[in-house]
Amino acid sequence: MEYQFIRDPISGLRIKISSEHAIIGRWLNEEIGKDKVAMVQALIASVSSSFEPLTLKGQEIDLILTKDEALFEAHALHQDSEDLIAYQDDDLALEENGLSSGCGFEDFIDLIDSWAEFSGSK
């Protein structure tokens, strides 16, 4: 997983990440920022000593964390087909590409630690 941290004078601290991991970048930029890094690090510590997956519910994106991987899922991924029927006349369809992604647990730890250092949250 390749990423780059950016200090943007308009939008602040941002992560630029590969397109297949775009939802991870959205999650970090929009859901976590620099204010919730300690909470994510505590979740990492909890899952390290647990056999059950832990879920961090976000406004738009959920993180499901296990000892093996970090899975990110947008809430839009779980829309009922009944919800989408209202839009059928508009020929709109739910594009599932980019609504979920994952990475290995160790890669996720490296990402969060790097983000904490970059954002000054450590």
C-alpha positions in Angstrom: 0.0 0.0 0.0 1.6 3.2 -1.2 0.6 6.6 0.4 1.9 10.1 0.8 1.0 12.6 3.5 0.4 16.2 2.4 0.1 19.5 4.3 -2.5 21.4 2.3 -2.9 25.1 3.3 -6.6 24.9 2.4 -7.8 21.5 3.7 -5.1 20.8 6.3 -3.4 17.4 6.7 -4.3 14.9 4.0 -3.3 11.5 2.8 -2.8 10.7 -0.9 -3.2 6.9 -1.5 -3.5 4.5 -4.4 -7.0 4.3 -6.0 -7.6 0.7 -4.8 -7.2 2.0 -1.3 -9.1 5.2 -1.8 -11.7 4.4 0.9 -8.9 4.0 3.4 -7.7 7.5 2.6 -11.2 8.9 2.9 -11.6 7.2 6.3 -8.3 8.7 7.5 -9.0 12.1 6.1 -12.7 12.5 7.0 -13.4 10.1 9.9 -10.1 10.1 11.9 -8.1 13.3 11.1 -5.6 14.0 13.8 -8.1 14.1 16.7 -9.0 10.4 16.8 -5.6 8.8 16.2 -5.2 7.8 19.9 -8.6 6.0 19.8 -7.5 4.0 16.7 -4.2 3.1 18.4 -6.2 1.9 21.5 -8.4 -0.2 19.1 -5.2 -1.7 17.6 -4.0 -2.6 21.1 -7.3 -4.2 22.0 -7.5 -6.3 18.9 -4.0 -7.6 19.4 -5.1 -9.3 22.6 -8.6 -10.4 21.3 -9.8 -13.2 19.1 -12.9 -11.4 18.0 -13.0 -8.7 15.3 -13.6 -5.2 16.5 -15.6 -2.6 14.6 -15.2 1.1 14.7 -18.4 2.7 13.4 -17.9 5.9 11.5 -20.2 8.5 10.0 -19.8 7.0 6.5 -17.2 4.3 6.7 -16.7 1.4 9.2 -13.4 -0.2 10.1 -13.5 -3.9 10.9 -10.2 -4.9 12.5 -8.9 -8.4 13.2 -5.4 -9.7 14.0 -4.9 -10.4 10.3 -6.4 -7.4 8.5 -8.2 -4.1 8.5 -11.3 -3.9 6.4 -13.0 -0.7 5.4 -16.6 -0.6 4.3 -18.7 2.4 3.3 -22.2 2.5 4.7 -23.5 2.8 1.1 -22.4 -0.7 0.4 -25.1 -2.0 2.7 -28.1 -0.2 1.1 -31.1 -2.4 0.7 -32.4 -2.9 -2.8 -35.6 -1.4 -1.6 -33.8 1.8 -0.9 -32.5 1.9 -4.5 -35.8 1.2 -6.1 -36.7 4.8 -5.6 -34.0 5.7 -8.1 -34.7 3.1 -10.7 -36.4 5.6 -13.0 -33.2 7.7 -13.1 -31.2 4.7 -14.4 -28.9 5.0 -11.4 -27.1 2.0 -9.9 -24.9 1.6 -6.9 -21.3 1.5 -8.0 -19.7 -0.9 -5.5 -16.2 -0.2 -6.7 -14.4 1.9 -4.1 -16.8 1.2 -1.3 -14.7 -1.4 0.4 -11.0 -2.1 0.7 -8.6 -3.8 3.1 -5.0 -4.1 4.1 -2.9 -6.3 6.3 -2.9 -5.7 10.1 0.8 -4.8 10.1 0.4 -2.4 7.2 -2.5 -0.8 9.0 -0.4 -0.3 12.2 2.4 1.3 10.1 -0.1 3.6 8.4 -1.6 4.7 11.8 1.8 5.2 13.4 3.1 7.2 10.5 -0.1 9.3 10.4 0.3 9.9 14.2 3.8 11.1 13.7 3.0 13.3 10.7 -0.1 14.9 12.3 1.7 15.4 15.7 -0.8 13.2 17.5 1.8 11.1 19.2 
